[in-house]
Amino acid sequence: MSSPVTLENIRRAPKVLLHDHLDGGLRPATVIELADAAGYRDLPTTDVDRLGAWFRDAADSGSLERYLETFAHTCAVMQDEAALVRVAAEAVEDLAADGVVYAEVRYAPELFQERGMALEQIVEAVQEGFRLGERRAAEAGRRIRIGTLLCAMRQNARSLEIAELAVRYRDVGVVGFDIAGPEAGYPPTRNLDAFEYLRQQNAHFTIHAGEAFGLPSIWEAIQHCGAERLGHGVRIVDDIKVAEDGTVNLGRLASYVRDRRIPLEMCPSSNLQTGAASSVAEHPIGLLARLRFRVTVNTDNRLMSHCSMATEMAALVDAFGYGWADLQWFTVNAMKSAFIGFDDRLALINEQIKPGYAALMA
């Protein structure tokens, strides 16, 4: 008898997370305490429960731009090294408590320079926090490994600078690069020099594409910039036609993405908030998984979406009737797509992921 696929049991299952923003995953209590320490007085409330609800409700607008405005508060309290160490360490502890065994957590260093911190100080503080969180998780009996993705904000002109920073720190835990921020009006090709540099350096990168904007964003990210993974990529469904009799026809771009096994970093709850889907049951992840795209499940912003990896997977179980084999498939997809070395990926799959799911399916 296999264990029932409940939220409690899903928390026990080993999970892999590729798309999680550091500044979108703070604990509400931490936001309040850091705001007090920094003298930041613009929080909508200093009640822990109300603040958590405010972030969720403010993000439930159906607009990516409005969604992004909520980050003004979290970024405001992350402007010194001590705050960055604390936030990073707590993020690791929270992920480990949720059963995550490997996560790539991303952030934009340029957002934390309001009080004069150098980019290097920021990266080193976050890395210190991640290592601290890993040690604390290990002491609690939970094994987790964190890789860092450095983001550049696509509306600014610092992508090459941040790409160079990612390469400088790639031997101490920075595993890749990303561009984030509003898609409309800021196509990936504005940052082409950064992607050309990364390819020359044999460095890994993913690109936010196909979330608020459509197929042209995905096409540019892959064909012009050379993205290895797509952040969200949900709009690839626009290149798939499903006839009334259930026959499916893939367009050339969708076929290319599937044939090349380009990973899709899908974030169901976040996509509902930004208007990319109207419900989990109608989210394209169901069709894309059925067609065997390289689909992965992610949180995006745990604070704004009031979610975890376990709740995201539980929502998919409720919507699509998935079982342990499906959840293992999503997890192995993600681990195969991670930006760490092949041997390390294989070890995590064979030593933690498969044994963990085998125990649940026994």
C-alpha positions as CSV (number, residue, x, y, z in Angstrom):
1,M,0.0,0.0,0.0
2,S,1.5,3.3,-1.1
3,S,1.2,6.3,1.1
4,P,-1.8,8.5,0.3
5,V,-0.9,11.6,-1.8
6,T,-1.8,14.2,0.9
7,L,-0.2,17.5,1.6
8,E,1.5,16.1,4.7
9,N,3.0,13.3,2.8
10,I,4.0,15.5,-0.1
11,R,6.0,17.6,2.4
12,R,8.0,14.4,3.1
13,A,8.7,13.7,-0.5
14,P,12.1,15.0,-1.9
15,K,11.5,18.0,-4.1
16,V,13.7,20.1,-6.4
17,L,13.1,23.8,-7.0
18,L,14.6,25.8,-9.8
19,H,12.6,29.1,-9.8
20,D,12.4,30.8,-6.4
21,H,13.1,34.5,-5.7
22,L,15.0,35.3,-2.5
23,D,13.2,38.7,-2.1
24,G,9.8,37.0,-2.7
25,G,10.2,34.4,0.1
26,L,10.7,36.3,3.3
27,R,8.8,35.4,6.5
28,P,6.3,38.1,7.3
29,A,7.7,38.3,10.9
30,T,11.2,38.8,9.5
31,V,10.0,41.7,7.2
32,I,8.5,43.4,10.2
33,E,11.6,42.9,12.4
34,L,14.0,44.0,9.7
35,A,11.9,47.1,8.9
36,D,12.0,48.1,12.5
37,A,15.8,47.6,12.7
38,A,16.3,49.6,9.4
39,G,13.9,52.4,10.3
40,Y,11.7,51.6,7.4
41,R,8.2,53.0,8.1
42,D,6.3,52.2,4.9
43,L,4.9,48.7,5.6
44,P,1.1,48.5,5.2
45,T,0.9,46.9,8.6
46,T,3.1,45.6,11.4
47,D,0.8,42.7,12.3
48,V,2.3,39.4,11.1
49,D,-0.8,37.7,9.9
50,R,-2.2,40.9,8.3
51,L,1.1,41.6,6.5
52,G,1.2,38.0,5.1
53,A,-2.4,38.4,3.8
54,W,-1.5,41.9,2.4
55,F,1.3,40.5,0.3
56,R,-0.9,37.8,-1.1
57,D,-3.9,40.1,-1.8
58,A,-1.7,42.8,-3.4
59,A,-0.2,40.2,-5.7
60,D,-3.7,38.9,-6.6
61,S,-4.2,41.6,-9.2
62,G,-3.9,39.8,-12.5
63,S,-1.1,42.1,-13.5
64,L,2.6,41.3,-13.6
65,E,3.5,45.0,-13.1
66,R,1.3,45.3,-10.0
67,Y,2.6,42.0,-8.7
68,L,6.2,43.3,-9.0
69,E,5.3,46.4,-6.9
70,T,5.0,44.3,-3.7
71,F,8.8,43.8,-3.9
72,A,9.4,47.4,-2.9
73,H,8.8,46.4,0.8
74,T,10.9,43.3,0.8
75,C,13.8,44.9,-1.0
76,A,13.7,47.9,1.3
77,V,14.5,45.7,4.4
78,M,17.3,43.8,2.6
79,Q,19.8,46.7,2.3
80,D,22.5,45.6,4.7
81,E,24.7,42.5,5.0
82,A,23.1,41.2,8.3
83,A,19.7,41.3,6.7
84,L,20.8,39.5,3.6
85,V,22.5,36.7,5.7
86,R,19.4,36.3,7.8
87,V,16.9,36.2,4.9
88,A,19.1,33.8,2.9
89,A,19.6,31.4,5.9
90,E,15.8,31.4,6.7
91,A,15.0,30.7,3.1
92,V,17.1,27.6,3.2
93,E,15.6,26.4,6.5
94,D,12.1,27.0,5.2
95,L,12.8,25.1,1.9
96,A,14.4,22.2,3.8
97,A,11.4,22.0,6.2
98,D,9.2,21.6,3.1
99,G,11.2,18.6,1.9
100,V,13.3,20.4,-0.8
101,V,16.6,18.7,-1.3
102,Y,18.0,21.0,-4.0
103,A,17.0,24.5,-4.9
104,E,18.3,27.3,-7.1
105,V,17.4,30.6,-5.5
106,R,17.7,33.8,-7.5
107,Y,17.9,37.5,-6.7
108,A,19.0,40.7,-8.4
109,P,22.1,42.2,-6.5
110,E,21.5,45.6,-8.0
111,L,18.2,45.9,-5.9
112,F,20.2,45.9,-2.7
113,Q,22.5,48.8,-3.2
114,E,20.4,51.6,-1.9
115,R,22.7,52.0,1.2
116,G,25.9,51.7,-0.7
117,M,26.7,48.0,-0.6
118,A,29.0,46.8,-3.3
119,L,27.8,44.0,-5.6
120,E,30.5,41.7,-4.1
121,Q,29.4,42.4,-0.6
122,I,25.9,41.5,-1.5
123,V,26.8,38.2,-3.2
124,E,29.1,37.2,-0.3
125,A,26.5,38.0,2.3
126,V,23.9,35.9,0.5
127,Q,26.3,33.0,0.1
128,E,27.2,33.2,3.8
129,G,23.4,33.0,4.6
130,F,22.9,30.0,2.3
131,R,25.7,28.1,3.8
132,L,24.5,28.9,7.3
133,G,21.0,27.7,6.3
134,E,22.4,24.5,4.9
135,R,24.2,23.8,8.2
136,R,21.2,24.5,10.3
137,A,19.1,22.3,8.1
138,A,21.7,19.5,8.4
139,E,21.6,19.9,12.2
140,A,17.8,19.4,12.0
141,G,18.3,16.2,10.0
142,R,17.5,17.6,6.6
143,R,19.9,17.5,3.7
144,I,19.6,20.4,1.2
145,R,21.9,22.0,-1.3
146,I,21.4,25.6,-2.6
147,G,22.7,27.0,-5.9
148,T,22.5,30.7,-6.6
149,L,21.2,32.4,-9.7
150,L,22.1,36.1,-10.1
151,C,19.5,38.2,-11.9
152,A,19.8,41.4,-13.9
153,M,16.8,43.6,-14.2
154,R,15.8,43.7,-17.8
155,Q,14.7,47.3,-17.7
156,N,18.1,48.5,-16.6
157,A,21.4,48.5,-18.4
158,R,23.5,46.3,-16.1
159,S,23.1,42.8,-17.5
160,L,26.7,42.4,-18.6
161,E,28.0,43.6,-15.3
162,I,25.8,41.1,-13.4
163,A,26.8,38.3,-15.8
164,E,30.5,39.0,-15.1
165,L,29.7,38.9,-11.4
166,A,28.0,35.5,-11.8
167,V,31.1,34.1,-13.6
168,R,33.4,35.5,-10.9
169,Y,31.5,33.7,-8.2
170,R,30.7,30.5,-10.0
171,D,33.2,28.4,-8.0
172,V,31.6,29.4,-4.7
173,G,28.0,28.5,-5.3
174,V,26.7,30.9,-8.0
175,V,25.5,28.4,-10.6
176,G,23.9,30.7,-13.2
177,F,22.4,33.9,-14.5
178,D,18.9,35.2,-15.3
179,I,17.1,38.3,-16.4
180,A,13.9,39.3,-14.5
181,G,11.5,42.2,-14.4
182,P,8.7,43.4,-16.8
183,E,8.7,41.5,-20.2
184,A,6.6,43.9,-22.2
185,G,8.9,46.5,-23.9
186,Y,12.0,44.8,-22.6
187,P,12.8,41.9,-24.9
188,P,15.6,39.5,-24.0
189,T,17.7,40.8,-27.0
190,R,18.3,44.1,-25.1
191,N,20.7,42.1,-23.0
192,L,22.4,40.2,-25.9
193,D,25.9,41.2,-24.9
194,A,25.5,39.5,-21.5
195,F,24.3,36.3,-23.0
196,E,27.1,36.3,-25.6
197,Y,29.6,36.7,-22.7
198,L,28.1,33.9,-20.7
199,R,28.2,31.5,-23.7
200,Q,31.9,32.4,-24.2
201,Q,32.5,31.6,-20.5
202,N,30.7,28.2,-20.6
203,A,28.3,29.6,-18.0
204,H,24.7,28.6,-17.5
205,F,21.7,30.9,-17.8
206,T,17.9,30.9,-17.8
207,I,15.6,33.7,-19.0
208,H,12.2,34.9,-17.8
209,A,10.2,34.5,-20.9
210,G,6.6,33.7,-22.0
211,E,5.0,34.8,-18.7
212,A,3.3,38.1,-19.3
213,F,4.4,38.3,-23.0
214,G,3.9,35.7,-25.7
215,L,5.7,33.6,-28.2
216,P,8.1,36.3,-29.5
217,S,9.6,36.5,-26.0
218,I,10.2,32.7,-25.9
219,W,11.6,32.7,-29.5
220,E,14.1,35.5,-28.8
221,A,15.2,33.9,-25.5
222,I,16.0,30.6,-27.2
223,Q,17.1,31.5,-30.7
224,H,18.8,34.8,-30.2
225,C,20.0,34.6,-26.6
226,G,20.5,30.8,-26.3
227,A,18.6,30.2,-23.1
228,E,19.1,26.8,-21.5
229,R,15.8,27.0,-19.6
230,L,12.7,29.2,-19.7
231,G,11.5,31.0,-16.6
232,H,7.8,30.3,-16.7
233,G,7.5,29.7,-20.5
234,V,3.7,29.2,-20.0
235,R,2.8,31.0,-23.2
236,I,4.4,28.3,-25.3
237,V,0.8,26.9,-25.1
238,D,-0.1,29.6,-27.7
239,D,1.8,27.5,-30.3
240,I,-0.2,24.4,-29.5
241,K,-3.6,23.7,-31.1
242,V,-6.0,21.2,-29.6
243,A,-8.9,20.2,-31.9
244,E,-12.4,19.3,-30.6
245,D,-11.6,15.6,-31.1
246,G,-8.6,15.9,-28.8
247,T,-6.0,15.9,-31.6
248,V,-3.0,18.0,-30.7
249,N,-0.9,19.9,-33.2
250,L,2.4,21.6,-32.2
251,G,3.7,24.6,-34.0
252,R,7.3,24.9,-35.0
253,L,8.4,26.7,-31.8
254,A,6.6,24.4,-29.4
255,S,8.0,21.4,-31.3
256,Y,11.5,22.8,-31.0
257,V,11.1,23.4,-27.3
258,R,9.8,19.9,-26.7
259,D,12.3,18.2,-29.0
260,R,15.3,20.0,-27.5
261,R,14.0,19.2,-23.9
262,I,14.2,22.9,-23.0
263,P,13.0,23.0,-19.3
264,L,10.0,25.1,-18.4
265,E,10.2,26.6,-14.9
266,M,6.4,26.6,-14.3
267,C,5.0,28.4,-11.3
268,P,1.2,27.7,-11.1
269,S,0.1,29.9,-8.2
270,S,2.2,32.9,-9.4
271,N,0.8,32.5,-12.9
272,L,-2.8,32.7,-11.6
273,Q,-1.9,36.0,-9.9
274,T,-0.3,37.6,-12.9
275,G,-3.1,36.5,-15.2
276,A,-1.4,33.8,-17.2
277,A,-4.1,31.3,-16.2
278,S,-7.5,31.6,-14.6
279,S,-7.3,28.4,-12.4
280,V,-4.9,25.6,-11.6
281,A,-7.2,23.2,-13.5
282,E,-7.0,25.4,-16.6
283,H,-3.2,26.0,-16.3
284,P,-1.3,24.9,-19.3
285,I,1.0,22.8,-17.1
286,G,-1.6,19.9,-17.4
287,L,-1.5,19.9,-21.2
288,L,2.3,20.4,-21.3
289,A,3.0,17.6,-18.9
290,R,0.6,15.3,-20.8
291,L,2.6,16.1,-24.0
292,R,5.8,15.4,-22.1
293,F,7.5,18.8,-22.3
294,R,10.3,19.1,-19.8
295,V,8.0,20.6,-17.2
296,T,9.2,21.5,-13.7
297,V,7.1,22.8,-10.8
298,N,8.2,25.9,-8.9
299,T,7.2,28.5,-6.3
300,D,8.4,31.8,-7.8
301,N,7.6,33.9,-4.7
302,R,6.5,32.0,-1.6
303,L,5.5,35.1,0.3
304,M,3.5,36.8,-2.5
305,S,1.8,33.6,-3.6
306,H,1.4,32.2,-0.1
307,C,2.8,28.8,-1.3
308,S,5.5,26.2,-0.9
309,M,6.7,23.4,-3.1
310,A,4.4,21.0,-1.2
311,T,1.3,23.2,-1.7
312,E,2.1,23.7,-5.4
313,M,2.3,20.0,-5.9
314,A,-0.8,19.4,-3.8
315,A,-2.8,21.8,-6.0
316,L,-1.7,19.9,-9.1
317,V,-2.7,16.6,-7.5
318,D,-6.2,18.1,-6.8
319,A,-6.5,19.6,-10.3
320,F,-5.1,16.7,-12.4
321,G,-5.3,13.6,-10.2
322,Y,-1.5,13.1,-10.2
323,G,0.1,10.4,-8.1
324,W,3.5,9.8,-6.7
325,A,4.9,8.7,-10.1
326,D,3.9,12.1,-11.6
327,L,5.4,14.0,-8.7
328,Q,8.6,12.0,-9.1
329,W,8.6,12.8,-12.8
330,F,8.4,16.6,-12.2
331,T,11.2,16.3,-9.6
332,V,13.5,14.3,-11.8
333,N,12.8,16.7,-14.6
334,A,14.0,19.5,-12.4
335,M,17.0,17.7,-11.1
336,K,18.1,16.9,-14.7
337,S,17.7,20.5,-15.6
338,A,19.7,22.0,-12.7
339,F,22.8,24.1,-13.3
340,I,25.2,21.9,-11.2
341,G,27.5,19.2,-12.6
342,F,26.2,15.9,-14.1
343,D,27.7,13.8,-11.4
344,D,26.1,15.9,-8.6
345,R,22.7,15.8,-10.4
346,L,22.9,12.0,-10.8
347,A,23.9,11.5,-7.1
348,L,20.9,13.5,-5.9
349,I,18.5,11.6,-8.2
350,N,19.8,8.2,-7.2
351,E,20.6,8.8,-3.5
352,Q,17.8,11.1,-2.4
353,I,15.0,11.5,-4.9
354,K,14.3,8.0,-6.1
355,P,14.7,6.4,-2.7
356,G,12.4,9.0,-1.2
357,Y,9.7,8.4,-3.7
358,A,10.2,4.6,-3.5
359,A,9.5,4.7,0.2
360,L,6.2,6.6,-0.4
361,M,5.2,4.2,-3.2
362,A,6.1,1.0,-1.2
